[in-house]
Amino acid sequence: MIRVVALATLQFTSGGLFDGRPADKRIHLVRMTDSGTPGPTICGIDRFDKNGPGWSVGGGISGPGIEAMACPGCEAVAQRDYSAAPVWGSTFADLFRKHRKAPHSVRNLPVVATEGQWA
């Protein structure tokens, strides 16, 4: 059973440590528990696919020339299924304006959703 306390931002990336770049401008959301961020993005992308791009949870690539926008699919699911969940992330949490920002530590946040394992 997954006990969701917040949502965390996730940016898909390509390249390496020194030449990394966003895979696109969408910033996604993943479920956050008090011990990690299990599973796919809430819009359904399997971030653990062995042929998929890299990704950064909570942070990401920002700066001059980098465009970022909230993933419309994640935004819709967040509003429908996780309206009480704050969004955690140091770089892009403010893109999700309908949700409050989560504190740095989510260990003491209340559970906002309880879910079984996804397929």
C-alpha positions in Angstrom: 0.0 0.0 0.0 1.3 3.4 -1.0 0.7 6.3 1.4 1.0 9.5 -0.6 1.9 12.6 1.4 2.9 15.0 -1.4 3.7 15.2 -5.1 7.3 15.8 -6.3 8.4 17.5 -9.5 10.2 15.5 -12.1 12.1 16.6 -15.2 13.1 14.2 -17.9 16.6 14.8 -19.2 19.1 13.7 -21.8 22.9 14.0 -22.0 25.3 13.5 -19.2 26.4 15.3 -16.1 28.1 18.2 -17.9 26.0 18.3 -21.1 22.6 17.6 -19.7 19.5 19.2 -21.2 15.8 18.9 -20.7 14.2 16.2 -22.8 11.3 18.7 -23.4 9.8 21.6 -21.5 7.2 19.6 -19.5 7.7 19.2 -15.7 5.9 16.1 -14.4 4.7 15.0 -10.9 5.3 11.8 -9.1 3.8 10.4 -5.9 5.8 11.1 -2.8 5.7 9.0 0.4 7.6 9.6 3.6 10.3 7.3 2.2 10.6 8.0 -1.5 8.9 8.5 -4.9 7.6 5.2 -6.2 6.2 4.5 -9.6 5.5 6.3 -12.8 4.6 10.0 -13.2 1.0 10.6 -12.3 0.2 11.1 -16.0 1.4 7.5 -16.6 5.0 7.7 -18.0 7.2 4.8 -16.8 10.3 6.7 -15.7 12.0 3.4 -15.0 11.8 2.2 -18.6 15.3 1.0 -19.5 15.1 2.8 -22.9 13.7 6.0 -21.4 15.5 9.3 -20.7 17.2 10.2 -17.5 15.3 12.2 -14.9 15.6 14.4 -11.9 13.2 14.5 -9.0 12.8 17.8 -7.2 15.5 19.6 -9.1 16.4 19.7 -12.8 18.0 21.9 -15.4 17.1 25.5 -15.3 18.6 28.8 -16.3 18.9 31.1 -19.4 17.2 29.6 -22.5 15.5 26.8 -20.6 11.7 26.7 -20.9 9.6 24.8 -18.4 5.9 24.3 -18.1 3.7 22.1 -16.0 2.7 18.8 -17.8 -1.0 19.3 -18.6 -1.7 15.6 -17.8 0.0 15.7 -14.5 -1.7 19.0 -13.6 -5.2 17.5 -14.4 -4.5 14.3 -12.3 -3.1 16.3 -9.5 -6.2 18.5 -9.3 -8.6 15.5 -9.6 -6.9 12.9 -7.4 -4.4 14.8 -5.2 -6.0 18.2 -4.6 -4.8 18.3 -1.0 -1.2 17.3 -1.8 1.5 19.9 -1.6 4.2 19.9 -4.3 7.8 19.3 -3.4 10.7 20.5 -5.5 13.4 23.1 -5.3 13.3 24.1 -9.0 9.8 23.8 -10.5 7.2 23.4 -7.7 5.9 26.9 -8.4 4.7 25.8 -11.8 1.8 24.0 -10.1 0.0 27.0 -8.8 -3.1 25.3 -7.6 -1.1 23.4 -5.0 0.8 24.8 -2.0 4.5 24.2 -1.8 5.7 21.3 0.4 8.2 21.7 3.1 11.8 20.4 2.6 11.0 17.4 4.8 7.8 15.5 4.2 8.1 12.9 6.9 5.5 14.6 9.2 2.9 15.5 6.5 -0.5 13.9 6.7 -1.4 11.2 4.2 -3.5 12.6 1.3 -4.1 9.4 -0.6 -3.7 5.7 -0.1 -3.2 3.5 -3.2 -2.5 0.0 -4.1 0.4 -0.9 -6.4 -0.1 0.1 -10.1 0.2 -2.4 -12.9 
